[in-house]
Each structure stands twice: as structure tokens, then as C-alpha cells.
Amino acid sequence: SPVKLFEYMAASKPVVTTHLPECVKYKSCLISDTHDDFLKNLATAAVAGGDSAYMAALANDAEKNSWAEKATSVYQLAGIRAVKS
């Protein structure tokens, strides 16, 4: 998975990408199959800050991939109860 992807999400930055299998599962990723798609998605990303539904999807994807969520998942797999502050 592209590491910067989650950093961009956490910084509320739209993500424009080619059709990477790792990115397809995220609602906030603007997936581009062609050169024209990529250009269209860049234009969409430029105004995405004004789209509350897109920004909510971006925040949701960021939260689900935060270090806290990843640590909780590891604890659960190991059978350890995570302590939340």
C-alpha cells in the first residue's frame, strides 16, 4: 500500500491515483484508468475541499487507517485488550 496515501488522507488532501489495487478499496481515492480520467480527477481534486460528502469520505478513510486503529487491530489479533485514553 502506498504509505503517503494515509498521510494525504490525514492531512485532508484529495488523493488522485492510477488504478492501483491497494487504492481501489478507499472511497476517497479518485481512481484514474486513463490519461483523461487522471486529468478529470485532478480537476475534481482541485475543488474537492468544497464537497462535504467527499471530505467526509476522506476523513473516514483517514480515521480507519490511523496508527491508533492499526494498533487496535494488532492488539485484537493478539488477544490483548487495547487501552484507549
Short mmCIF file of the C-alpha atoms (twelve columns), coordinates in Angstrom:
data_MODEL
# 
_entry.id   MODEL 
# 
loop_
_atom_site.group_PDB 
_atom_site.id 
_atom_site.type_symbol 
_atom_site.label_atom_id 
_atom_site.label_alt_id 
_atom_site.label_comp_id 
_atom_site.label_asym_id 
_atom_site.label_seq_id 
_atom_site.Cartn_x 
_atom_site.Cartn_y 
_atom_site.Cartn_z 
_atom_site.pdbx_PDB_model_num 
ATOM 1  C CA . SER A 1  0.000   0.000   0.000   1 
ATOM 2  C CA . PRO A 2  1.355   3.448   -0.815  1 
ATOM 3  C CA . VAL A 3  2.447   4.886   2.548   1 
ATOM 4  C CA . LYS A 4  1.822   8.513   1.583   1 
ATOM 5  C CA . LEU A 5  -1.805  7.687   0.826   1 
ATOM 6  C CA . PHE A 6  -2.761  7.688   4.509   1 
ATOM 7  C CA . GLU A 7  -0.703  10.808  5.216   1 
ATOM 8  C CA . TYR A 8  -2.579  12.678  2.491   1 
ATOM 9  C CA . MET A 9  -5.900  11.451  3.873   1 
ATOM 10 C CA . ALA A 10 -4.951  12.562  7.398   1 
ATOM 11 C CA . ALA A 11 -3.969  15.988  6.036   1 
ATOM 12 C CA . SER A 12 -7.360  16.258  4.254   1 
ATOM 13 C CA . LYS A 13 -5.694  16.233  0.846   1 
ATOM 14 C CA . PRO A 14 -7.561  14.654  -2.072  1 
ATOM 15 C CA . VAL A 15 -5.885  11.558  -3.493  1 
ATOM 16 C CA . VAL A 16 -5.640  11.141  -7.267  1 
ATOM 17 C CA . THR A 17 -4.089  7.877   -8.377  1 
ATOM 18 C CA . THR A 18 -3.814  5.442   -11.212 1 
ATOM 19 C CA . HIS A 19 -5.656  2.147   -10.863 1 
ATOM 20 C CA . LEU A 20 -3.604  0.674   -8.023  1 
ATOM 21 C CA . PRO A 21 -5.307  -2.362  -6.459  1 
ATOM 22 C CA . GLU A 22 -4.312  -1.084  -2.992  1 
ATOM 23 C CA . CYS A 23 -6.201  2.182   -3.546  1 
ATOM 24 C CA . VAL A 24 -9.428  0.937   -5.125  1 
ATOM 25 C CA . LYS A 25 -10.963 0.000   -1.763  1 
ATOM 26 C CA . TYR A 26 -10.919 3.585   -0.475  1 
ATOM 27 C CA . LYS A 27 -13.933 5.752   -1.312  1 
ATOM 28 C CA . SER A 28 -11.851 8.918   -1.138  1 
ATOM 29 C CA . CYS A 29 -9.316  7.850   -3.781  1 
ATOM 30 C CA . LEU A 30 -10.018 9.325   -7.181  1 
ATOM 31 C CA . ILE A 31 -9.044  6.376   -9.368  1 
ATOM 32 C CA . SER A 32 -7.855  7.019   -12.911 1 
ATOM 33 C CA . ASP A 33 -7.882  4.323   -15.553 1 
ATOM 34 C CA . THR A 34 -6.817  6.575   -18.426 1 
ATOM 35 C CA . HIS A 35 -4.894  9.754   -19.028 1 
ATOM 36 C CA . ASP A 36 -8.180  11.626  -19.496 1 
ATOM 37 C CA . ASP A 37 -9.536  10.171  -16.242 1 
ATOM 38 C CA . PHE A 38 -6.423  11.380  -14.453 1 
ATOM 39 C CA . LEU A 39 -6.853  14.914  -15.783 1 
ATOM 40 C CA . LYS A 40 -10.546 14.889  -14.858 1 
ATOM 41 C CA . ASN A 41 -9.722  13.648  -11.364 1 
ATOM 42 C CA . LEU A 42 -7.115  16.376  -10.913 1 
ATOM 43 C CA . ALA A 43 -9.804  18.948  -11.711 1 
ATOM 44 C CA . THR A 44 -12.167 17.239  -9.252  1 
ATOM 45 C CA . ALA A 45 -9.470  17.211  -6.556  1 
ATOM 46 C CA . ALA A 46 -8.831  20.932  -7.047  1 
ATOM 47 C CA . VAL A 47 -12.361 21.723  -5.864  1 
ATOM 48 C CA . ALA A 48 -12.909 18.758  -3.508  1 
ATOM 49 C CA . GLY A 49 -12.438 20.900  -0.403  1 
ATOM 50 C CA . GLY A 50 -15.875 22.360  -1.047  1 
ATOM 51 C CA . ASP A 51 -17.553 18.956  -1.323  1 
ATOM 52 C CA . SER A 52 -18.676 17.959  2.176   1 
ATOM 53 C CA . ALA A 53 -19.508 14.364  1.150   1 
ATOM 54 C CA . TYR A 54 -16.042 13.867  -0.348  1 
ATOM 55 C CA . MET A 55 -14.325 15.441  2.655   1 
ATOM 56 C CA . ALA A 56 -16.328 13.176  4.996   1 
ATOM 57 C CA . ALA A 57 -15.238 10.107  2.983   1 
ATOM 58 C CA . LEU A 58 -11.633 11.326  3.136   1 
ATOM 59 C CA . ALA A 59 -11.823 11.825  6.924   1 
ATOM 60 C CA . ASN A 60 -13.447 8.410   7.351   1 
ATOM 61 C CA . ASP A 61 -10.741 6.668   5.310   1 
ATOM 62 C CA . ALA A 62 -8.071  8.542   7.297   1 
ATOM 63 C CA . GLU A 63 -9.587  7.527   10.645  1 
ATOM 64 C CA . LYS A 64 -9.900  3.864   9.648   1 
ATOM 65 C CA . ASN A 65 -6.196  3.854   8.730   1 
ATOM 66 C CA . SER A 66 -4.796  5.816   11.658  1 
ATOM 67 C CA . TRP A 67 -1.978  4.388   13.761  1 
ATOM 68 C CA . ALA A 68 -4.422  4.080   16.671  1 
ATOM 69 C CA . GLU A 69 -6.778  1.917   14.577  1 
ATOM 70 C CA . LYS A 70 -3.906  -0.205  13.271  1 
ATOM 71 C CA . ALA A 71 -2.599  -0.749  16.818  1 
ATOM 72 C CA . THR A 72 -6.087  -1.714  17.995  1 
ATOM 73 C CA . SER A 73 -6.306  -4.280  15.183  1 
ATOM 74 C CA . VAL A 74 -2.954  -5.780  16.161  1 
ATOM 75 C CA . TYR A 75 -3.993  -5.950  19.816  1 
ATOM 76 C CA . GLN A 76 -7.231  -7.682  18.845  1 
ATOM 77 C CA . LEU A 77 -5.381  -10.232 16.722  1 
ATOM 78 C CA . ALA A 78 -3.065  -10.916 19.641  1 
ATOM 79 C CA . GLY A 79 -5.981  -11.198 22.081  1 
ATOM 80 C CA . ILE A 80 -4.887  -8.123  24.052  1 
ATOM 81 C CA . ARG A 81 -7.417  -5.543  25.160  1 
ATOM 82 C CA . ALA A 82 -6.371  -2.118  23.888  1 
ATOM 83 C CA . VAL A 83 -6.446  0.748   26.361  1 
ATOM 84 C CA . LYS A 84 -7.919  3.961   24.974  1 
ATOM 85 C CA . SER A 85 -7.080  7.241   26.627  1 
# 
